[in-house]
Amino acid sequence: MKTNKLISNVKHSLVALSTLGVLLGTITNALAEDFDKSAADALYIENCASCHGADRGGFIGPALTIEKYDMMPISGLEAMIAEGTANTLMPPWKHRLNKQQINTLAKLIKDYPQEDLKWDKRDIQHSLIIDVADESKLPKKPSKEIGKINDLMAVISRGTYSNGKDAKVVFFNKKNEIVGEIITRDAPHVINFDPKNRRWAYIKTDGGRVFKVDLYSMQIVRSIKVGYTGPSLAVSYDGKYVATGSFVPNSAVILDAKTLMPVKVMKLEGLDSDGKYVESNSGSITASPYNNMIAFTLEDSGQVWLVDTMKEDLPITKIRNVGRHLHDSFLTPDGKNFIVAAYDDNKLAVIDLEKKEKIKDIEAGCTPHTGSGAITKIGSKLIGFGTNFGSGSSCKKTVVTAFDAKTFDVIKQIEVSGGTESPAAHPKAPYVAVDIISDKGKKDGRIEFIDKKTLEVVKTVDIGGHSHFPEYTANGKYLYVSSGYQGNKLVILDSKTLKTVKTVDMEVPAGIFSAARPDNVVVGN
C-alpha cells in the first residue's frame, strides 16, 4: 500500500515537473520571440562592429561577450553604452540611440554568444561595388590644387561613432589645404599608395572594405569587402597586387590591384612558438621593393609568411618562431630586412628577405608598438627608432629604442615620459617625434621630441588632446599630429620651431600617411 502511494506521488511529481518545464519553455520561447535577434545584429553591425568586431570578439575596443559581462546586470551594460567611457574612443550613445535600442544591444551582449562569422572567396567576389566603370574617362593629371602627389598628406577621420559622413580620409596639399575627402562610411584605418602608378591609393576600413581611390579626381573607383575586421593593407611595388588581412575571419587576401578581385585567399593558421596549432589574426602586412615581396605577420602563431609576387602562383615561405604576439612592422631603406614587433617578448625581430629567415632579435622596451617605424641617417649611421606602449605591471620605465639599422645592435634606450605608439623622422627635420599615448593616468596629449645629435628628449609640445600618429610632410617642413578624444583636431606644427601653424577640426582623427612613403620605403629615410 505504501509502495503504491509512493509510486503515485512520484508520478504526480513528474507530471508537475513536466508541466513546469512546459511552462518555463513557453515563457522562454515567448521571451525569445519578443527579442528580434536579426534586428539586434543589424543594430550592432551598424553602430558597434567597427570598434568591437563584427563577431563581438573585440578589435580596437574590448570584446562584448557573455563571458566578459556575465556578472554585470543589464542596467550596468545599458549605462555603459549610454554614457560611453571617458578618454577612449567609446562615445556616449544616448545622443544617437534611444533607450529601446540601447536595451536591445545590452540584451544581445548579455544573452547571446560570440558570433561565428564566415567570409570566403565567393563572398568577397560578390561584394564588389564599381563606382567608375570606365577608368579611361578619368582625368589625365591631378588638378592644380592637388599639385604633386608625393606632397599629399592623408589623414584618417574615424568619426565620433566610427561610421557615417564623418568616417573619411581627408587629403591635404603642400600648402596644408584640404583638396579632397573620401567618405568610407565605416571608420577607415589605413591608406597605402601605389608605388608604380601614383594616381592610385587604397583605403582599408575597420568594417573590412577596401577602396580603390583615384587621387587625380579624388573619388572612389571601386571597393570590395575582404572580411569583417582587420586593419592591414599593402600594395606590391610593381603595382599589381593589393594585400590585406582580417581578424574575422582569420585570413589574408591578395587582390588584383586594378579590378580588386581576389587572386589568392590564405587561411592564417599554423603552429605557434609552443607547438600548439592556432588560427591567427592578420597582423601587419608590408610590401618590399626587394624582390617585390610581401610580408604577412600572423599575430597569434608567431609566424611571418613571405609571398613571392614575382611568380605567378604566389608561393609562400613560412618562417616560424619569430616571436609571441606579432604586430607592427617596417623595412630597412633598401627593403632587404623586415623588422616586426613582438608584443609579449618585448623585442623587435629582424627577418632577412634574401635568406628568408630570422637573423636577429633587438631588445625593446615594454610591449613594442612601432607604428610604421622610423629609420633616419644621423651622422654616418642609419638609426632606427622603435616605440613601446610601456604596458604591463613589470614595466619599470618607458623608453624609445634606438638601434643601428645595419647591425641591429641597440644604441640607446631613450627615456620618455610615457608609453609611445608611433615615431616620426625626416632627413631635414632636427627631431625624431614620438607620441605620448599613456602616462599612468596623467594627461596624454603630448608629443616629445628627441634631438638627433644627443638622442635625448629636448622638447615637449602639448597638442590639447590624445596625441598619436605624428608624420612629417614630404619636404620635412611640417609635422602633422592627430589630437584625438577631447581634442578632435588635426594639429600642424613647424618642424623646426615646433610652433602650431594650423589646426583643423576633425571627428576623431587617427592615422596620418604621407604619399611619399612608397618612394622612401621607410618613414624617416
N, C-alpha and C positions, 0 to 999 in steps of 0.2 A: 504493500500500500504506500509506504513512504517512498519506495523507489519510483512508483508511478507518478507520485506527486512531484518528486524531484525532476523527473523527465518532463512533466508538464510545465514546470517553472522554467526549465531551460528552454523549452520550445517557445514559451511566451517571451523570454528574454531575447532569444534570437530574432523573433518576429519584431520585437520592439527595436532592436539594434538595426535590423534591416530597414524598418520604417524610418528610423532616424537617419540612416545612411542615404536613403532615397531623398529624404527631406533636405539634408545637407547638400547632396548632389544637385538637387533642384535649385537651392539657393545659390550655390557656386556657379551653376550654369547661367542663372539669371544675372548674376554679377558680371560673368564673363561676357554675356550677350550685351549687357549695358555698356561695356567698355569696347570701343571700336579700335582694335589693335592696328588695323591698316591706316586709319586716320591718325593715330598716335605716332606710328612710324613716319608718316609723311610730315607731321609737325616736327618731329625730331630731326629728320634729314634736312628740312628747311632751315632750322634755327640752331641746331647743336652740333651737327656732324662735322663741320669744318674744323672744330677745335677738339671735340671729344671722340672723333672717329665714327664712321658710319655704322660700325658694329657695336658701338658703345664701349669699345675696349681701350679707349684712350689714345691721344695723339699729342697735340700741343697742350691740351688740357688733360686732366686726370680721367681715368676710366669711370664710367657711370654704370656700375653693375650691381646685381643683387648682393654679391659677396661684400662689396665695399660699403653699401648703405643698409645692410640687413638690420642693424641695431638702431638706425635713425628713424624716428617717427616721420610719417609722411608730411606732417606740418613743418618739420625741420627742413625737409627737402624743398618744400614749397617756398619757404622763407629764403633758402639759399638761392633758388632760381630767381625769385622776385627781386631780391636786394643785390645780387651779384657779390663779388669778392674784391675788396679794395686791393690796389697795387697788383692786379693781374689783368689778363685780357677779358675776364668774365664781367660783363656789364650788368646793371640791374634790368632784368627782363620785364619788370612791371610796367615799363614805359612802352613796351612793344606787344606783350601778350596779356590777355585778360586772365582772370582768376581761374576760369574753367580750363583754359589751355595750359596754364601752369600746373594745375591739378592733374591733367592728363599726362604731362611729361613726368611728374613725380610718380604716378602710378606705373607708368611704363618702366621707369628705373627700378622701382621697388619690387614689382611683381613678375617681371619677365627677364629671362636670362639673356646674356650677350648673344647677339645675332651671329650666325654662321653664314657669311656672305660669299658668294662666288662671282667671278667676273672673268670669263675666258676669252679666247681669241675671237670667237663669234660675236660675243657681246661687244668687244672693242670695235670690231668692224661695223656693227650696226649702229654704233653711237656717233659715227662721223656726221658732222654738220659742215656743209660747204656754203660759205658766205660770198666768195668770189669764184665763180666757175671758170672764167677766162682770165688768167693772170696776165696775158699779153696786153690787156687793156689798162693795166696799172701804169702809173707814171714812170717815166724812164729815169728820173733822178729825184732826189729829195727836194722839197720846197726850200725856198730861200731862208725861211725862218729856222728850219731844222739845221741847215749847214752841213758840216761834215758828220758822218755817222759816228765816228770814233769819239766825238765830243759829247755825245748824248749821255745823260745820266738817267737811269731808270729807277724809280722809287716805288716800292710796294706800299699801297694803302689797303690795309685789311678791311677797313670799315668797322664801326663800333660793334656791329652784330655779325661781322665776318661774312656778310653777303649783301646783295642789293647794289644800288648805284655807286656806293662809296667803296666797294670792293673792286679795286682797279690798279693798274700800273700807270704812273704819271711820268712823262718824259720831259726832261729839261735840256735846253741847248747850252752852248758855250757862254751865253750871257745870263745864265740861270733863269731863263724864261721858260714857262710851260709851252711845249709845242705839240703835245698830244696826250690823250688819255685813252687807255684801252680798258673798258669795263668788262670784267670777267664774271661778275655776279657772285661766285664763290670766292672766298679770300685767296688772292694769289700768294704764292710762297717764293718762287724763284723765277728768274728770267735768264736765258742764255742767248748768245748771239752767234749767228752762222759765221765761222771763220773764213769760209770760202766766198760767199756772196753776202756782203754786208747789209743788204736791204732787209734780210730776214732775221726775225727774232722769235723766240719760242718761250711761252709762259706756262708754268705748271701751277695749278690751284690745289688747295687743300681738299677740294672735292674730287680730285683725280682727273681733271680735264686738262689737256694740253692744247694750247692755242698757237697757231702759226700767224705771225703778225708781219705786215708789210710796213717797214719803217719809213719808206718814202711817202706813203699816203696816210700813215698812222691809222690803219684799220685791220680788223681781223679778216684773214683769208679763209681759214677753216679751223676746225677743232675736233678733238676726239677724246673720249673718256677711256683712260687706260686702267682704272681701278677706282677704289673708293677713297683711299687715304695714302699719303706718301709724298715727301717733299722734293725728291731728287730729279735732276734733269741735266743732260749734257748733249752737245752737238759735236759730231765727229769732225775732225779737222779737214776732211775732204768735202764736208757739207752734205754727205749722202744720207746720214742717219741721225735720228734723234733718239737718245736713250733715256728711259725714265723707269722709276720703280715705285712699288706700293708696299704699304704695311698691310692693307686689306684689299685683295688677298696678298699672300707672301709671294710676290712675283716681280719680275723686271721685264720690260718690253723694249724692243728695238723697232722704231718706226722708220718708214721711208720719209725722209725729210721733206720731199716735195708733196707727196699725197697724204702723209700722216697715217697711211695704212700699216698695220703690224707686219713686220718681216720675221721677227723671232720673239717668242714668248718663253721666258725661263721661270720655272718654279724654283724659288730660292730655298734650298734645303741642304742638309749635309751634317757631318759630324762636327761637334763643337770642340773646344780645347780640352774637354774632359772625356771625349769619346762618345758623347751622347748625341743621338740623332735629333735634330731640331729643324723645324721650319723657321725661316728667318725674315725679319723685316728688311726692307731695302734701305741701306744707309746711303752714303754719298755716292754719286756717280760722276766720274771725272774723265773727260776726253783729253788725250795727249797727242801732240804733233809727232811724238816719237813713234814711228811705225804705225801711225794712225790708230792707236789702240784706245779702247775704252775700259776703264777700271771700275768694277762694281764692288762695293763693300757690303758684306752680309752682316748686319748688326749682331744677330744672336748666335750665329755659328762661328764667328771669328775668322771667316774666310774672306779672301779677295779673289774675285773672278776677273780674269783678263780676256777681253773679247778682241780677236784679231779681225778688224773690219776690212783688211786688205784681201781677205779670202772670202769667196762667195758664200760658203756655208757658215761663216761667222763662228769659227771654232772657239771653244772656251778652255783656258788654262786655269785650274783651281789651285789656289795657294792656301794651305791650311795653317792653323795655329798662329795666326797673325796677332791676335790679342782678344781680350774679352770686351764685349760691347763696343764694336767699331762704329764710328760715326763720321765726323767731318774728315776732309782730305784736301790736299793740294799738291802741286807739282814743283819740282825744281825748274828754273828758267829754260833748261834745254829739253824739258819734258821727259827726261830719262828716268827720273826717280819719283815715286809716288809716296807721299807721306800721309799716313792715316792715324787719327786719334783713337786710342783705346781707353774708353772711359774708366773701366774697372781696374785696369792695370797701371793707370797714371803714367802712360808712356805714349810716344809717337813711334809708330812702326814704319820703317823705310823699306819699300819694295822697289827692286831694280827691274825695270820693264824690259831690259835686254835679257837678263838672266832669268827673268820670271820667277823670282824668289825673294824672300825677305832677307835683307842683308844687315840690318842693324835696328836696335831699339834706342830711342832717345828718351832719357829720363825727363819727365814733365812734372808740372805741379799737380794739384788735386783735380781730378776729373777734367782732363784736357778737352777743350772745345775750341777748335782752331778757326771756326768760320771758314772763310776762303783762304786762310793762311796769308802770310806775307813774307817775301824774301826780297831784300834790297842790298845793293852794294854799299859798304861802309869802308872807306879806305881801300885796301887791297882785297878785302874779304867779302864774300856773299854771306849775309847773315839772315837766318830765318827767325821768325817770331811766332811762338805758339801761345795762344791764350788758354786760360784754365778757369773753369767755373769756381774752383775753390770750395767745393761742397764736400760733405762728409764729416762725421764727428771727430775723426782722427786728423783732420786738416789743421795744421798749426799756423800756416801763413799763406797768404795769397800772392802768387807770383806770375810773371810772364817769362816764358822760357826762350832765351836767345841761344841759337846754335849755329855752328858753322855749316853752311848749306852744301859743302863739298865733302867734308869728313864726317859730318853729322855728330860731332862732339859738342857737348854743352859748353857754351862760353860763359853764361851767367844766368842765374835765376833772379830776375829783377823784381824786387818787392813793389807791389802796388796795393792800393787801399781796399780792394775788394775783388770779388770774382769778375772775370772778364770773358767775353764771348767772341769778339772779332777784332783782329788787328788790321791796321791800315798803314801803308807806307808808299812813298813815291820818291824817285831819284832827286827831284827838285824840291822836296819838302824837308825841312830840317828835323822833323819829329816823326816818330812812329806813334800813332794814336791807338789807344785801346779804350773800349767802353767798360765802365764800371757798372755791372748789372746787379750786383748784390754786395751788401756790406753789413751783414749781421744786424739787419733791422734799420740801419741808417738810410738816409736818402740816397737813392741810386741814380741820380741824374747827372753824373759826371763823365767827362772824357779826360783821361790822363795822357800826358804827352811825354814820351821817352826821348831824351836827347840822343841823337845818333852817335855823338862823339864819346859821351860818358856812359851811355846805357843806364841812365838814371832818370827817374821821373822828375821833371823840372817845372812843369806847369800843369794846372788843373783848370778845366772850364766846366761850369755848371750850366747845362742847357735847358734846365727847367722842367724836366720830365724824364721818365725811364730812358736812359741812353743806350742805343745799340746800333750796330752795323755802320760804323764810320767808313767812308770811302772817298779817296781823292779823285778829283777830276782828271781827265787825260793829260792836261798840261800841268797838273800839280798846283794850280793856283788856289783852288778852293777845296775844302773838306766838307762833305755832306754828312749829316748825322741825323738819325731818327730820334725824336723826342716823343716817346710813346706814353701810354696810360694817361695821366693827367695832362701831360704836355700837349699831345695831339698836334704836333707841328714838325715840319722839316726845318732844320737849322743849318745854314750855310756859313762856314767860317772862312776867313782869310787864312791860308795855310802857314803864313809866316808870322803875322801879328796875332793870330787866333781871335781876332775881333769878329763879331757877328756881322755879316754883310747883308743877310736876308733871312727872313723866316716865312714859311708858307704853311697855312693851316691845312691839316690833313687828318682824316679819321684813322687813328691807329697806324701811323707809319711804321714800316718794318724794314725789310731788306733793301739795300741800295747796291746797284750794279752799274759799273762803267762799261760803256760799249767798247772800250779799248781793251777789255780783258782778253779776248782771243789773241790779239797781237802780242800782249805782254806775257801770256801763258800763266803767269802767277802775279797776284797783287803785289805791287811794290817794285816790280822789275823795271 
